[in-house]
Amino acid sequence: YLVRVQEMREAILSAVSTGRIEDLRHAYELNELKPDLAAEPVADPVAYWQRISGDGRGLEVLAALGQILEAGYVVLPTGRDLENNRIYVWPYFAEVPLAGLTPAQDVELMRLLGAATALNLRATARYSWWRIAIGADGVWHSFRKMP
């Protein structure tokens, strides 16, 4: 994928590797328009991530972010702008029908989410877990749990 996408991905993964949710603020602040994190506006992303994280410190959010950015991605066309007409979405499961997964993809989904969560998602036939999107220009567009 494009260098700018890779640079943003690496900035995020660098924060993940420290184990400190506060370090993710740097990647978040690289954008002029801040990434979409929730249905409601988020004033302080670090406080938000700590609040929604199962451990209260943001470690669960960092773990999920690291997992999905190590999974496969899909490229979506977004418009006519020749310079920035693609969005990179991790994991690709967020954009494919779960009913049509191959056995190998089922294993990949279980490795990513654990068996119980993967089976629940398969039962609903749609991905409703963490998803991140980065534009071809390196802008981090969103990181949130799918409803």
FENSUL-V276980 format. One record per residue. RES is the residue in one small letter. D_LAST is the distance of its C-alpha to the last C-alpha in whole Angstrom. Layout:
# FENSUL-V276980
{{RES | D_LAST} {RES | D_LAST}}
This chain:
# FENSUL-V276980
{{y | 27} {l | 29} {v | 30} {r | 28} {v | 25} {q | 27} {e | 28} {m | 25} {r | 23} {e | 27} {a | 26} {i | 23} {l | 24} {s | 27} {a | 25} {v | 24} {s | 27} {t | 29} {g | 26} {r | 26} {i | 23} {e | 25} {d | 26} {l | 23} {r | 24} {h | 27} {a | 24} {y | 22} {e | 25} {l | 26} {n | 24} {e | 26} {l | 23} {k | 20} {p | 17} {d | 14} {l | 12} {a | 10} {a | 10} {e | 13} {p | 16} {v | 17} {a | 21} {d | 21} {p | 19} {v | 21} {a | 21} {y | 17} {w | 17} {q | 19} {r | 18} {i | 14} {s | 16} {g | 18} {d | 21} {g | 21} {r | 23} {g | 20} {l | 21} {e | 18} {v | 16} {l | 19} {a | 19} {a | 16} {l | 17} {g | 20} {q | 19} {i | 17} {l | 19} {e | 22} {a | 20} {g | 21} {y | 19} {v | 19} {v | 21} {l | 20} {p | 22} {t | 22} {g | 25} {r | 29} {d | 29} {l | 31} {e | 31} {n | 27} {n | 26} {r | 23} {i | 20} {y | 19} {v | 16} {w | 16} {p | 15} {y | 16} {f | 14} {a | 11} {e | 13} {v | 15} {p | 15} {l | 15} {a | 18} {g | 20} {l | 20} {t | 24} {p | 25} {a | 25} {q | 22} {d | 21} {v | 23} {e | 21} {l | 18} {m | 19} {r | 21} {l | 18} {l | 16} {g | 18} {a | 19} {a | 18} {t | 14} {a | 15} {l | 17} {n | 14} {l | 11} {r | 15} {a | 15} {t | 12} {a | 13} {r | 10} {y | 9} {s | 6} {w | 8} {w | 9} {r | 11} {i | 14} {a | 16} {i | 19} {g | 22} {a | 25} {d | 27} {g | 25} {v | 23} {w | 20} {h | 17} {s | 14} {f | 12} {r | 9} {k | 6} {m | 4} {p | 0}}
